[in-house]
Amino acid sequence: HLVDNYNSFGEKIHLGANINSNAAEICPVISADEKTLFITRTYCKENTAGEDDYDIWVSQLGKDSTWSKLKNIGPPLNNRGNNFVISVSHDNNSLVIGNVYHGGDGKDMTKGISYSHKTKTGWSYPKEMKIKNFYNNNDYNEACLSPDGKTILLCVERDDTYGDKDLYFSHLLADSTWSEPENLGGVINTFSNETGVFLASDNIFSNGNTSMYA
């Protein structure tokens, strides 16, 4: 059953050649001020490890309301593993990144979530976001950080899911670790996949059909 205004989001506008290419542009994440766009590119010869790689690319919104040409964000965020932005902090100074980085060229990355902070010289090396008893029985990994940076919404499949992936939440603790993911319950979660969670500044959230391989 669809709500009456389900298709009232406005006109679809193609973002043009500065964003789109012969490669695959997937998993777009926009900053809270709507001026920075992070995109994952694959099947792109300019990626760190070539066409089979997944790299993070970034674009800035200009004063003329057009997006700059996508630029590879480079190391340390991009390596030979699967690299993708999950969420951007409200102040644009932190990124939630897919997978856990263990140094090296990225071949030894493991499932999980990391974070990176903006520095004077670029983005810091991603560190693991330590979530108590975190596991995901699904190959896809999504999340969204709350505007105050103290809660993270997760799209994962765990032993208590209602079906496939469910929405969970985890709170930041005093020791800078995160609480064990708690299921949002049957009012929100269904027998099917809950994906593409987004939490706005007014704490209204939505979920859709976008996901990224971990």
C-alpha positions in Angstrom: 0.0 0.0 0.0 1.4 3.4 -1.0 0.7 6.7 0.7 -1.1 9.2 -1.4 1.9 11.5 -1.9 4.5 8.8 -2.5 5.7 10.3 -5.8 5.8 14.0 -4.8 9.5 14.3 -4.3 10.0 16.6 -7.2 11.5 16.4 -10.7 14.4 14.0 -11.3 17.4 16.0 -12.6 20.3 14.2 -14.2 23.6 15.4 -12.5 25.5 15.4 -15.7 29.0 14.3 -16.8 30.8 15.8 -13.7 29.1 13.1 -11.6 28.1 10.4 -14.0 30.5 8.4 -16.2 30.9 5.1 -18.0 31.8 3.6 -14.6 29.2 2.7 -11.9 28.3 5.5 -9.5 26.7 4.0 -6.4 25.9 4.7 -2.8 25.7 8.6 -2.8 26.0 10.3 0.6 25.4 14.0 0.9 26.5 16.2 3.7 24.1 18.0 6.0 24.7 21.4 4.4 24.1 19.7 1.0 27.4 21.1 -0.4 29.6 17.9 -0.4 28.7 14.7 -2.2 30.5 11.4 -1.6 30.0 8.6 -4.1 31.5 5.1 -4.5 32.8 4.3 -8.0 33.5 0.8 -9.4 34.3 -0.5 -12.8 36.6 2.6 -13.0 40.1 2.4 -14.4 41.1 5.3 -12.2 40.4 3.5 -9.0 43.2 2.5 -6.7 43.3 -1.1 -7.8 41.6 -0.7 -11.2 38.2 -1.6 -12.4 37.3 -4.2 -9.8 38.0 -1.8 -7.0 35.5 0.3 -5.0 36.8 3.8 -4.3 35.4 6.9 -2.6 35.0 9.9 -4.9 33.9 13.4 -3.8 32.3 16.5 -5.4 31.6 20.0 -4.1 28.6 22.2 -4.9 29.7 25.4 -6.6 28.2 28.9 -6.3 26.4 28.3 -9.6 24.6 25.4 -8.1 26.5 22.8 -10.2 28.6 20.0 -8.9 32.3 19.9 -9.5 33.9 17.0 -11.4 34.2 14.0 -9.1 37.7 13.6 -7.6 39.1 10.4 -6.1 39.5 11.1 -2.4 42.7 9.1 -2.3 44.5 7.5 0.6 44.1 6.7 3.5 40.4 6.2 2.8 40.9 4.5 -0.5 43.0 1.3 -0.8 42.7 -2.0 -2.5 39.7 -3.0 -0.4 36.1 -2.0 -0.7 35.9 1.6 0.3 32.7 3.6 0.8 31.2 6.3 2.9 28.3 5.3 5.1 27.5 8.6 6.8 28.7 12.2 7.3 28.7 14.0 10.6 26.5 17.0 10.9 29.5 19.3 11.1 31.1 17.7 8.1 34.3 16.9 10.1 33.8 13.1 10.5 33.0 10.3 8.1 31.6 6.9 9.0 33.3 4.4 6.6 32.5 0.9 5.7 34.8 -2.0 6.8 37.6 -2.1 9.3 41.1 -0.9 8.2 44.1 -2.9 9.4 46.9 -1.1 7.6 48.7 -2.4 4.5 47.1 -2.2 1.1 43.5 -3.1 2.1 43.5 -6.8 1.3 43.1 -7.7 5.0 40.1 -5.5 5.7 37.3 -7.1 7.7 33.6 -6.4 8.1 32.6 -3.7 10.4 32.5 0.1 10.6 35.2 2.7 10.9 35.4 6.5 11.3 37.7 9.2 10.0 38.2 12.8 11.1 39.1 15.8 8.9 42.5 17.2 9.6 44.6 20.1 8.3 46.2 17.7 5.8 43.2 15.6 4.8 41.2 12.7 6.3 42.7 10.7 9.2 43.4 7.0 8.9 40.1 5.2 9.6 39.8 3.7 13.1 37.4 1.0 14.0 34.1 2.0 15.5 34.0 -0.4 18.4 30.3 -1.5 18.9 29.7 -4.1 21.6 28.8 -7.5 20.2 28.7 -6.2 16.7 28.1 -8.7 14.0 26.2 -8.8 10.7 24.9 -11.9 9.1 24.4 -10.1 5.8 26.9 -9.2 3.2 25.7 -5.6 3.1 26.5 -2.9 5.7 24.7 0.4 6.1 24.4 3.0 8.9 23.5 6.6 9.6 25.0 8.9 12.3 22.6 11.1 14.3 23.1 14.9 14.1 24.6 15.0 17.6 27.0 12.2 16.8 25.8 10.1 19.8 23.5 7.6 18.1 24.1 5.4 15.1 21.3 3.7 13.2 22.4 0.4 11.6 20.9 -1.7 8.8 22.1 -5.2 9.6 20.9 -8.8 9.9 21.3 -10.3 13.3 19.9 -13.3 15.2 16.8 -11.3 16.4 15.8 -9.7 13.1 12.2 -9.9 11.8 13.5 -10.9 8.4 16.6 -10.2 6.4 18.1 -6.8 7.4 16.5 -4.8 10.3 17.1 -1.3 11.7 19.0 -1.2 15.0 20.4 1.7 17.1 23.5 2.0 19.1 24.5 4.8 21.6 27.9 6.3 22.2 29.2 5.4 25.7 31.4 7.3 28.1 34.5 5.2 27.1 34.0 6.2 23.4 32.8 2.7 22.5 29.2 2.0 21.4 26.4 0.0 23.0 25.2 -3.3 21.7 22.8 -2.8 18.7 19.2 -2.8 19.8 16.4 -3.7 17.3 13.9 -0.9 16.7 11.0 -3.4 16.8 8.1 -4.6 14.7 6.5 -1.2 14.1 9.6 -0.2 12.0 11.0 -3.5 10.9 9.3 -6.0 8.6 9.7 -9.5 7.2 11.7 -8.0 4.3 14.9 -5.9 4.0 15.1 -2.5 5.8 17.8 -0.6 3.9 19.2 2.9 3.2 18.4 4.4 6.6 18.6 8.2 6.8 18.2 10.4 9.9 17.5 14.1 9.3 18.4 17.0 11.6 14.9 17.0 13.0 15.4 13.3 13.9 12.9 12.1 11.3 14.2 9.1 9.5 13.4 7.1 6.4 14.6 3.9 4.8 14.9 2.9 1.2 16.6 0.4 -1.1 20.3 1.4 -1.2 23.0 -0.8 0.1 26.7 -1.4 -0.2 28.8 -4.6 -0.2 30.9 -4.9 2.8 
